């Protein structure tokens, strides 16, 4: 059984973000995601964790630097 493989064959894949069917082909610029929002979420996932890190040391540190500010 010989199946010719065209260069631009569209494939349905699972979107890594939401798990919905996403077209993996030239018609979908956001592949392998299903839409732009899912792509942005995935790209911003690491950045979100960076911003989620709280900085409690900043407050007491500046307080030690200038106790007179209180
Ligand atoms: Zn999606």
PDB file of the backbone (N, CA, C, O) and the ligand in Angstrom, with CONECT records:
HET     ZN  A 101       1
ATOM      1  N   UNK A   1       0.864  -1.195   0.000  1.00  0.00           N
ATOM      2  CA  UNK A   1       0.000   0.000   0.000  1.00  0.00           C
ATOM      3  C   UNK A   1       0.895   1.238   0.000  1.00  0.00           C
ATOM      4  O   UNK A   1       1.471   1.617   1.020  1.00  0.00           O
ATOM      5  N   UNK A   2       0.991   1.844  -1.156  1.00  0.00           N
ATOM      6  CA  UNK A   2       1.832   3.034  -1.260  1.00  0.00           C
ATOM      7  C   UNK A   2       0.986   4.289  -1.198  1.00  0.00           C
ATOM      8  O   UNK A   2       0.084   4.493  -2.011  1.00  0.00           O
ATOM      9  N   UNK A   3       1.291   5.120  -0.225  1.00  0.00           N
ATOM     10  CA  UNK A   3       0.537   6.363  -0.082  1.00  0.00           C
ATOM     11  C   UNK A   3       1.440   7.554  -0.345  1.00  0.00           C
ATOM     12  O   UNK A   3       2.379   7.812   0.408  1.00  0.00           O
ATOM     13  N   UNK A   4       1.155   8.272  -1.409  1.00  0.00           N
ATOM     14  CA  UNK A   4       1.950   9.465  -1.712  1.00  0.00           C
ATOM     15  C   UNK A   4       1.720  10.562  -0.680  1.00  0.00           C
ATOM     16  O   UNK A   4       0.578  10.838  -0.313  1.00  0.00           O
ATOM     17  N   UNK A   5       2.784  11.180  -0.215  1.00  0.00           N
ATOM     18  CA  UNK A   5       2.649  12.226   0.796  1.00  0.00           C
ATOM     19  C   UNK A   5       2.846  13.602   0.169  1.00  0.00           C
ATOM     20  O   UNK A   5       3.962  13.980  -0.186  1.00  0.00           O
ATOM     21  N   UNK A   6       1.768  14.332   0.041  1.00  0.00           N
ATOM     22  CA  UNK A   6       1.855  15.701  -0.490  1.00  0.00           C
ATOM     23  C   UNK A   6       2.641  16.598   0.462  1.00  0.00           C
ATOM     24  O   UNK A   6       2.627  16.368   1.671  1.00  0.00           O
ATOM     25  N   UNK A   7       3.309  17.592  -0.048  1.00  0.00           N
ATOM     26  CA  UNK A   7       4.156  18.467   0.778  1.00  0.00           C
ATOM     27  C   UNK A   7       3.359  19.300   1.771  1.00  0.00           C
ATOM     28  O   UNK A   7       3.862  19.639   2.842  1.00  0.00           O
ATOM     29  N   UNK A   8       2.124  19.632   1.425  1.00  0.00           N
ATOM     30  CA  UNK A   8       1.335  20.459   2.335  1.00  0.00           C
ATOM     31  C   UNK A   8       0.077  19.711   2.757  1.00  0.00           C
ATOM     32  O   UNK A   8      -1.044  20.088   2.416  1.00  0.00           O
ATOM     33  N   UNK A   9       0.297  18.661   3.496  1.00  0.00           N
ATOM     34  CA  UNK A   9      -0.856  17.900   3.972  1.00  0.00           C
ATOM     35  C   UNK A   9      -1.279  18.410   5.337  1.00  0.00           C
ATOM     36  O   UNK A   9      -0.476  18.479   6.267  1.00  0.00           O
ATOM     37  N   UNK A  10      -2.549  18.766   5.444  1.00  0.00           N
ATOM     38  CA  UNK A  10      -3.043  19.263   6.716  1.00  0.00           C
ATOM     39  C   UNK A  10      -3.359  18.096   7.641  1.00  0.00           C
ATOM     40  O   UNK A  10      -3.975  17.108   7.243  1.00  0.00           O
ATOM     41  N   UNK A  11      -2.928  18.238   8.863  1.00  0.00           N
ATOM     42  CA  UNK A  11      -3.160  17.198   9.842  1.00  0.00           C
ATOM     43  C   UNK A  11      -3.883  17.789  11.043  1.00  0.00           C
ATOM     44  O   UNK A  11      -3.657  18.941  11.414  1.00  0.00           O
ATOM     45  N   UNK A  12      -4.739  17.002  11.634  1.00  0.00           N
ATOM     46  CA  UNK A  12      -5.429  17.463  12.841  1.00  0.00           C
ATOM     47  C   UNK A  12      -4.639  16.995  14.051  1.00  0.00           C
ATOM     48  O   UNK A  12      -4.422  15.801  14.256  1.00  0.00           O
ATOM     49  N   UNK A  13      -4.213  17.971  14.847  1.00  0.00           N
ATOM     50  CA  UNK A  13      -3.476  17.634  16.063  1.00  0.00           C
ATOM     51  C   UNK A  13      -4.206  18.202  17.272  1.00  0.00           C
ATOM     52  O   UNK A  13      -5.139  18.995  17.148  1.00  0.00           O
ATOM     53  N   UNK A  14      -3.757  17.777  18.424  1.00  0.00           N
ATOM     54  CA  UNK A  14      -4.350  18.306  19.651  1.00  0.00           C
ATOM     55  C   UNK A  14      -3.638  19.591  20.060  1.00  0.00           C
ATOM     56  O   UNK A  14      -2.410  19.649  20.116  1.00  0.00           O
ATOM     57  N   UNK A  15      -4.434  20.617  20.342  1.00  0.00           N
ATOM     58  CA  UNK A  15      -3.847  21.872  20.782  1.00  0.00           C
ATOM     59  C   UNK A  15      -3.192  21.674  22.148  1.00  0.00           C
ATOM     60  O   UNK A  15      -3.847  21.214  23.084  1.00  0.00           O
ATOM     61  N   UNK A  16      -1.911  22.014  22.274  1.00  0.00           N
ATOM     62  CA  UNK A  16      -1.202  21.810  23.545  1.00  0.00           C
ATOM     63  C   UNK A  16      -1.800  22.611  24.691  1.00  0.00           C
ATOM     64  O   UNK A  16      -1.626  22.251  25.856  1.00  0.00           O
ATOM     65  N   UNK A  17      -2.500  23.690  24.373  1.00  0.00           N
ATOM     66  CA  UNK A  17      -3.035  24.559  25.421  1.00  0.00           C
ATOM     67  C   UNK A  17      -4.404  24.099  25.908  1.00  0.00           C
ATOM     68  O   UNK A  17      -4.599  23.889  27.106  1.00  0.00           O
ATOM     69  N   UNK A  18      -5.350  23.943  24.992  1.00  0.00           N
ATOM     70  CA  UNK A  18      -6.716  23.631  25.401  1.00  0.00           C
ATOM     71  C   UNK A  18      -7.120  22.214  25.061  1.00  0.00           C
ATOM     72  O   UNK A  18      -8.136  21.731  25.561  1.00  0.00           O
ATOM     73  N   UNK A  19      -6.346  21.524  24.215  1.00  0.00           N
ATOM     74  CA  UNK A  19      -6.638  20.128  23.909  1.00  0.00           C
ATOM     75  C   UNK A  19      -7.642  19.949  22.791  1.00  0.00           C
ATOM     76  O   UNK A  19      -7.997  18.818  22.457  1.00  0.00           O
ATOM     77  N   UNK A  20      -8.106  21.037  22.208  1.00  0.00           N
ATOM     78  CA  UNK A  20      -9.041  20.929  21.093  1.00  0.00           C
ATOM     79  C   UNK A  20      -8.308  20.548  19.811  1.00  0.00           C
ATOM     80  O   UNK A  20      -7.081  20.597  19.733  1.00  0.00           O
ATOM     81  N   UNK A  21      -9.092  20.171  18.820  1.00  0.00           N
ATOM     82  CA  UNK A  21      -8.498  19.832  17.533  1.00  0.00           C
ATOM     83  C   UNK A  21      -7.946  21.098  16.870  1.00  0.00           C
ATOM     84  O   UNK A  21      -8.630  22.117  16.773  1.00  0.00           O
ATOM     85  N   UNK A  22      -6.712  21.008  16.426  1.00  0.00           N
ATOM     86  CA  UNK A  22      -6.082  22.134  15.745  1.00  0.00           C
ATOM     87  C   UNK A  22      -5.546  21.665  14.404  1.00  0.00           C
ATOM     88  O   UNK A  22      -4.972  20.581  14.295  1.00  0.00           O
ATOM     89  N   UNK A  23      -5.739  22.486  13.392  1.00  0.00           N
ATOM     90  CA  UNK A  23      -5.261  22.137  12.055  1.00  0.00           C
ATOM     91  C   UNK A  23      -3.766  22.438  11.967  1.00  0.00           C
ATOM     92  O   UNK A  23      -3.329  23.581  12.100  1.00  0.00           O
ATOM     93  N   UNK A  24      -3.002  21.371  11.739  1.00  0.00           N
ATOM     94  CA  UNK A  24      -1.553  21.550  11.592  1.00  0.00           C
ATOM     95  C   UNK A  24      -1.245  21.613  10.112  1.00  0.00           C
ATOM     96  O   UNK A  24      -0.988  20.592   9.474  1.00  0.00           O
ATOM     97  N   UNK A  25      -1.272  22.819   9.573  1.00  0.00           N
ATOM     98  CA  UNK A  25      -1.041  22.983   8.145  1.00  0.00           C
ATOM     99  C   UNK A  25      -0.830  24.437   7.807  1.00  0.00           C
ATOM    100  O   UNK A  25      -0.835  25.292   8.693  1.00  0.00           O
ATOM    101  N   UNK A  26      -0.642  24.729   6.526  1.00  0.00           N
ATOM    102  CA  UNK A  26      -0.381  26.107   6.086  1.00  0.00           C
ATOM    103  C   UNK A  26      -1.556  27.032   6.354  1.00  0.00           C
ATOM    104  O   UNK A  26      -1.388  28.251   6.395  1.00  0.00           O
ATOM    105  N   UNK A  27      -2.753  26.460   6.539  1.00  0.00           N
ATOM    106  CA  UNK A  27      -3.919  27.300   6.780  1.00  0.00           C
ATOM    107  C   UNK A  27      -4.014  27.795   8.210  1.00  0.00           C
ATOM    108  O   UNK A  27      -4.825  28.665   8.529  1.00  0.00           O
ATOM    109  N   UNK A  28      -3.173  27.229   9.071  1.00  0.00           N
ATOM    110  CA  UNK A  28      -3.211  27.625  10.470  1.00  0.00           C
ATOM    111  C   UNK A  28      -1.853  28.187  10.885  1.00  0.00           C
ATOM    112  O   UNK A  28      -0.920  27.427  11.145  1.00  0.00           O
ATOM    113  N   UNK A  29      -1.739  29.514  10.948  1.00  0.00           N
ATOM    114  CA  UNK A  29      -0.448  30.139  11.294  1.00  0.00           C
ATOM    115  C   UNK A  29      -0.081  29.941  12.757  1.00  0.00           C
ATOM    116  O   UNK A  29       1.052  30.209  13.156  1.00  0.00           O
ATOM    117  N   UNK A  30      -1.032  29.474  13.559  1.00  0.00           N
ATOM    118  CA  UNK A  30      -0.780  29.327  14.989  1.00  0.00           C
ATOM    119  C   UNK A  30      -0.489  27.879  15.368  1.00  0.00           C
ATOM    120  O   UNK A  30      -0.427  27.536  16.549  1.00  0.00           O
ATOM    121  N   UNK A  31      -0.308  27.022  14.342  1.00  0.00           N
ATOM    122  CA  UNK A  31      -0.029  25.620  14.620  1.00  0.00           C
ATOM    123  C   UNK A  31       1.177  25.479  15.543  1.00  0.00           C
ATOM    124  O   UNK A  31       2.076  26.316  15.455  1.00  0.00           O
ATOM    125  N   UNK A  32       1.258  24.508  16.397  1.00  0.00           N
ATOM    126  CA  UNK A  32       0.232  23.461  16.521  1.00  0.00           C
ATOM    127  C   UNK A  32      -0.937  23.851  17.406  1.00  0.00           C
ATOM    128  O   UNK A  32      -1.680  22.984  17.867  1.00  0.00           O
ATOM    129  N   UNK A  33      -1.110  25.142  17.651  1.00  0.00           N
ATOM    130  CA  UNK A  33      -2.224  25.573  18.488  1.00  0.00           C
ATOM    131  C   UNK A  33      -3.464  25.791  17.623  1.00  0.00           C
ATOM    132  O   UNK A  33      -3.358  25.914  16.402  1.00  0.00           O
ATOM    133  N   UNK A  34      -4.637  25.838  18.254  1.00  0.00           N
ATOM    134  CA  UNK A  34      -5.872  25.950  17.488  1.00  0.00           C
ATOM    135  C   UNK A  34      -6.173  27.406  17.166  1.00  0.00           C
ATOM    136  O   UNK A  34      -6.871  27.697  16.194  1.00  0.00           O
ATOM    137  N   UNK A  35      -5.661  28.305  17.961  1.00  0.00           N
ATOM    138  CA  UNK A  35      -5.907  29.728  17.704  1.00  0.00           C
ATOM    139  C   UNK A  35      -4.818  30.570  18.349  1.00  0.00           C
ATOM    140  O   UNK A  35      -3.957  30.073  19.075  1.00  0.00           O
ATOM    141  N   UNK A  36      -4.891  31.879  18.055  1.00  0.00           N
ATOM    142  CA  UNK A  36      -3.831  32.773  18.522  1.00  0.00           C
ATOM    143  C   UNK A  36      -3.782  32.833  20.049  1.00  0.00           C
ATOM    144  O   UNK A  36      -2.706  32.870  20.645  1.00  0.00           O
ATOM    145  N   UNK A  37      -4.949  32.844  20.667  1.00  0.00           N
ATOM    146  CA  UNK A  37      -4.990  32.956  22.123  1.00  0.00           C
ATOM    147  C   UNK A  37      -4.245  31.811  22.786  1.00  0.00           C
ATOM    148  O   UNK A  37      -3.525  32.010  23.765  1.00  0.00           O
ATOM    149  N   UNK A  38      -4.421  30.610  22.246  1.00  0.00           N
ATOM    150  CA  UNK A  38      -3.759  29.444  22.828  1.00  0.00           C
ATOM    151  C   UNK A  38      -2.248  29.549  22.661  1.00  0.00           C
ATOM    152  O   UNK A  38      -1.488  29.119  23.528  1.00  0.00           O
ATOM    153  N   UNK A  39      -1.827  30.114  21.557  1.00  0.00           N
ATOM    154  CA  UNK A  39      -0.386  30.270  21.332  1.00  0.00           C
ATOM    155  C   UNK A  39       0.189  31.280  22.310  1.00  0.00           C
ATOM    156  O   UNK A  39       1.275  31.079  22.854  1.00  0.00           O
ATOM    157  N   UNK A  40      -0.532  32.358  22.530  1.00  0.00           N
ATOM    158  CA  UNK A  40      -0.037  33.393  23.437  1.00  0.00           C
ATOM    159  C   UNK A  40       0.014  32.872  24.863  1.00  0.00           C
ATOM    160  O   UNK A  40       0.929  33.202  25.618  1.00  0.00           O
ATOM    161  N   UNK A  41      -0.962  32.064  25.229  1.00  0.00           N
ATOM    162  CA  UNK A  41      -0.988  31.502  26.581  1.00  0.00           C
ATOM    163  C   UNK A  41       0.233  30.631  26.805  1.00  0.00           C
ATOM    164  O   UNK A  41       0.871  30.685  27.856  1.00  0.00           O
ATOM    165  N   UNK A  42       0.553  29.812  25.778  1.00  0.00           N
ATOM    166  CA  UNK A  42       1.691  28.914  25.914  1.00  0.00           C
ATOM    167  C   UNK A  42       2.993  29.701  25.976  1.00  0.00           C
ATOM    168  O   UNK A  42       3.885  29.373  26.759  1.00  0.00           O
ATOM    169  N   UNK A  43       3.099  30.721  25.165  1.00  0.00           N
ATOM    170  CA  UNK A  43       4.328  31.520  25.149  1.00  0.00           C
ATOM    171  C   UNK A  43       4.493  32.304  26.441  1.00  0.00           C
ATOM    172  O   UNK A  43       5.611  32.539  26.899  1.00  0.00           O
ATOM    173  N   UNK A  44       3.370  32.707  27.024  1.00  0.00           N
ATOM    174  CA  UNK A  44       3.449  33.526  28.234  1.00  0.00           C
ATOM    175  C   UNK A  44       3.452  32.704  29.506  1.00  0.00           C
ATOM    176  O   UNK A  44       3.500  33.261  30.603  1.00  0.00           O
ATOM    177  N   UNK A  45       3.402  31.386  29.374  1.00  0.00           N
ATOM    178  CA  UNK A  45       3.333  30.525  30.557  1.00  0.00           C
ATOM    179  C   UNK A  45       4.563  30.713  31.425  1.00  0.00           C
ATOM    180  O   UNK A  45       4.447  30.832  32.645  1.00  0.00           O
ATOM    181  N   UNK A  46       5.725  30.740  30.821  1.00  0.00           N
ATOM    182  CA  UNK A  46       6.949  30.871  31.620  1.00  0.00           C
ATOM    183  C   UNK A  46       7.051  32.261  32.220  1.00  0.00           C
ATOM    184  O   UNK A  46       7.505  32.430  33.351  1.00  0.00           O
ATOM    185  N   UNK A  47       6.620  33.262  31.444  1.00  0.00           N
ATOM    186  CA  UNK A  47       6.714  34.640  31.926  1.00  0.00           C
ATOM    187  C   UNK A  47       5.776  34.848  33.103  1.00  0.00           C
ATOM    188  O   UNK A  47       6.087  35.595  34.031  1.00  0.00           O
ATOM    189  N   UNK A  48       4.614  34.176  33.061  1.00  0.00           N
ATOM    190  CA  UNK A  48       3.647  34.317  34.139  1.00  0.00           C
ATOM    191  C   UNK A  48       4.237  33.817  35.449  1.00  0.00           C
ATOM    192  O   UNK A  48       4.014  34.405  36.507  1.00  0.00           O
ATOM    193  N   UNK A  49       5.000  32.713  35.368  1.00  0.00           N
ATOM    194  CA  UNK A  49       5.603  32.177  36.589  1.00  0.00           C
ATOM    195  C   UNK A  49       6.640  33.131  37.149  1.00  0.00           C
ATOM    196  O   UNK A  49       6.821  33.226  38.363  1.00  0.00           O
ATOM    197  N   UNK A  50       7.316  33.833  36.262  1.00  0.00           N
ATOM    198  CA  UNK A  50       8.321  34.801  36.715  1.00  0.00           C
ATOM    199  C   UNK A  50       7.648  35.938  37.471  1.00  0.00           C
ATOM    200  O   UNK A  50       8.119  36.385  38.516  1.00  0.00           O
ATOM    201  N   UNK A  51       6.523  36.393  36.904  1.00  0.00           N
ATOM    202  CA  UNK A  51       5.837  37.520  37.528  1.00  0.00           C
ATOM    203  C   UNK A  51       5.105  37.103  38.795  1.00  0.00           C
ATOM    204  O   UNK A  51       4.783  37.928  39.651  1.00  0.00           O
ATOM    205  N   UNK A  52       4.850  35.795  38.894  1.00  0.00           N
ATOM    206  CA  UNK A  52       4.108  35.322  40.064  1.00  0.00           C
ATOM    207  C   UNK A  52       4.974  35.278  41.308  1.00  0.00           C
ATOM    208  O   UNK A  52       4.460  35.200  42.424  1.00  0.00           O
ATOM    209  N   UNK A  53       6.297  35.329  41.122  1.00  0.00           N
ATOM    210  CA  UNK A  53       7.192  35.265  42.276  1.00  0.00           C
ATOM    211  C   UNK A  53       7.064  36.547  43.104  1.00  0.00           C
ATOM    212  O   UNK A  53       7.392  37.632  42.624  1.00  0.00           O
ATOM    213  N   UNK A  54       6.601  36.424  44.315  1.00  0.00           N
ATOM    214  CA  UNK A  54       6.453  37.605  45.170  1.00  0.00           C
ATOM    215  C   UNK A  54       7.806  38.060  45.711  1.00  0.00           C
ATOM    216  O   UNK A  54       8.759  37.283  45.762  1.00  0.00           O
ATOM    217  N   UNK A  55       7.875  39.308  46.108  1.00  0.00           N
ATOM    218  CA  UNK A  55       9.139  39.840  46.620  1.00  0.00           C
ATOM    219  C   UNK A  55       8.916  40.467  47.988  1.00  0.00           C
ATOM    220  O   UNK A  55       8.864  41.689  48.121  1.00  0.00           O
ATOM    221  N   UNK A  56       8.784  39.614  49.010  1.00  0.00           N
ATOM    222  CA  UNK A  56       8.555  40.135  50.358  1.00  0.00           C
ATOM    223  C   UNK A  56       9.812  40.752  50.955  1.00  0.00           C
ATOM    224  O   UNK A  56       9.744  41.520  51.914  1.00  0.00           O
ATOM    225  N   UNK A  57      10.961  40.407  50.376  1.00  0.00           N
ATOM    226  CA  UNK A  57      12.223  40.936  50.906  1.00  0.00           C
ATOM    227  C   UNK A  57      12.393  42.414  50.593  1.00  0.00           C
ATOM    228  O   UNK A  57      13.184  43.111  51.229  1.00  0.00           O
ATOM    229  N   UNK A  58      11.640  42.882  49.606  1.00  0.00           N
ATOM    230  CA  UNK A  58      11.825  44.257  49.165  1.00  0.00           C
ATOM    231  C   UNK A  58      11.356  45.239  50.242  1.00  0.00           C
ATOM    232  O   UNK A  58      11.984  46.269  50.488  1.00  0.00           O
ATOM    233  N   UNK A  59      10.246  44.892  50.869  1.00  0.00           N
ATOM    234  CA  UNK A  59       9.686  45.827  51.840  1.00  0.00           C
ATOM    235  C   UNK A  59      10.539  45.972  53.105  1.00  0.00           C
ATOM    236  O   UNK A  59      10.901  47.093  53.463  1.00  0.00           O
ATOM    237  N   UNK A  60      10.873  44.861  53.797  1.00  0.00           N
ATOM    238  CA  UNK A  60      11.703  44.965  55.014  1.00  0.00           C
ATOM    239  C   UNK A  60      13.093  45.479  54.709  1.00  0.00           C
ATOM    240  O   UNK A  60      13.725  46.121  55.548  1.00  0.00           O
ATOM    241  N   UNK A  61      13.572  45.195  53.502  1.00  0.00           N
ATOM    242  CA  UNK A  61      14.914  45.636  53.140  1.00  0.00           C
ATOM    243  C   UNK A  61      14.974  47.156  53.057  1.00  0.00           C
ATOM    244  O   UNK A  61      15.915  47.778  53.549  1.00  0.00           O
ATOM    245  N   UNK A  62      13.969  47.744  52.434  1.00  0.00           N
ATOM    246  CA  UNK A  62      13.955  49.198  52.300  1.00  0.00           C
ATOM    247  C   UNK A  62      13.663  49.825  53.667  1.00  0.00           C
ATOM    248  O   UNK A  62      14.041  50.967  53.931  1.00  0.00           O
ATOM    249  N   UNK A  63      12.984  49.063  54.529  1.00  0.00           N
ATOM    250  CA  UNK A  63      12.683  49.563  55.860  1.00  0.00           C
ATOM    251  C   UNK A  63      13.960  49.646  56.687  1.00  0.00           C
ATOM    252  O   UNK A  63      14.150  50.570  57.477  1.00  0.00           O
ATOM    253  N   UNK A  64      14.840  48.647  56.485  1.00  0.00           N
ATOM    254  CA  UNK A  64      16.119  48.650  57.204  1.00  0.00           C
ATOM    255  C   UNK A  64      17.016  49.760  56.680  1.00  0.00           C
ATOM    256  O   UNK A  64      17.819  50.344  57.408  1.00  0.00           O
ATOM    257  N   UNK A  65      16.852  50.026  55.404  1.00  0.00           N
ATOM    258  CA  UNK A  65      17.703  51.047  54.809  1.00  0.00           C
ATOM    259  C   UNK A  65      17.344  52.425  55.356  1.00  0.00           C
ATOM    260  O   UNK A  65      18.212  53.243  55.664  1.00  0.00           O
ATOM    261  N   UNK A  66      16.033  52.656  55.466  1.00  0.00           N
ATOM    262  CA  UNK A  66      15.613  53.951  55.974  1.00  0.00           C
ATOM    263  C   UNK A  66      14.516  53.780  57.012  1.00  0.00           C
ATOM    264  O   UNK A  66      13.336  53.878  56.676  1.00  0.00           O
ATOM    265  N   UNK A  67      14.876  53.526  58.266  1.00  0.00           N
ATOM    266  CA  UNK A  67      13.881  53.330  59.331  1.00  0.00           C
ATOM    267  C   UNK A  67      13.149  54.634  59.641  1.00  0.00           C
ATOM    268  O   UNK A  67      12.076  54.613  60.245  1.00  0.00           O
ATOM    269  N   UNK A  68      13.695  55.714  59.253  1.00  0.00           N
ATOM    270  CA  UNK A  68      13.105  57.012  59.560  1.00  0.00           C
ATOM    271  C   UNK A  68      11.916  57.317  58.683  1.00  0.00           C
ATOM    272  O   UNK A  68      11.146  58.242  58.941  1.00  0.00           O
ATOM    273  N   UNK A  69      11.775  56.489  57.600  1.00  0.00           N
ATOM    274  CA  UNK A  69      10.699  56.754  56.636  1.00  0.00           C
ATOM    275  C   UNK A  69       9.344  56.413  57.199  1.00  0.00           C
ATOM    276  O   UNK A  69       8.341  56.887  56.667  1.00  0.00           O
ATOM    277  N   UNK A  70       9.255  55.589  58.284  1.00  0.00           N
ATOM    278  CA  UNK A  70       7.956  55.144  58.787  1.00  0.00           C
ATOM    279  C   UNK A  70       7.166  56.293  59.363  1.00  0.00           C
ATOM    280  O   UNK A  70       6.045  56.097  59.833  1.00  0.00           O
TER     281      UNK A  70
HETATM  282 ZN    ZN A 101      -6.359  25.745  21.722  1.00  0.00          ZN
END
